[in-house]
């Protein structure tokens, strides 16, 4: 059973897809496995696994604009039409070993110049 919590890297970057996300993640020390239209990422053998998939379109644009409303990233979020959704089995396990999640979010945010949204704390972090 997967947690309902998730992290999403919202972005607008035509031509950037799951293949480009995979390439960016493989440049790190993370283990990345492609399974159809999703990636499974882990750092240590017994550490938590993160599952990444790409979503695109008008629904993503609406969600990004709503999440970004009244924040420092409102203008940027209105432009986002794609998202890399990061899910996992157990939020507590992921937060106990948060380095994997932090690294994955950082790599994907940097690769897309995107904004990271986290459902468990409603925080946003944007491009540097």
HELIX and SHEET records of a PDB file:
HELIX    1   1 UNK A   18  UNK A   26  1                                   9    
HELIX    2   2 UNK A   58  UNK A   68  1                                  11    
HELIX    3   3 UNK A   74  UNK A   79  1                                   6    
HELIX    4   4 UNK A   91  UNK A   96  1                                   6    
HELIX    5   5 UNK A   99  UNK A  112  1                                  14    
SHEET    1   A 7 UNK A  31  UNK A  35  0                                        
SHEET    2   A 7 UNK A  38  UNK A  42 -1                                        
SHEET    3   A 7 UNK A  50  UNK A  56 -1                                        
SHEET    4   A 7 UNK A  82  UNK A  88 -1                                        
SHEET    5   A 7 UNK A   7  UNK A  11 -1                                        
SHEET    6   A 7 UNK A 115  UNK A 118 -1                                        
SHEET    7   A 7 UNK A 124  UNK A 125 -1                                        
END                                                                             
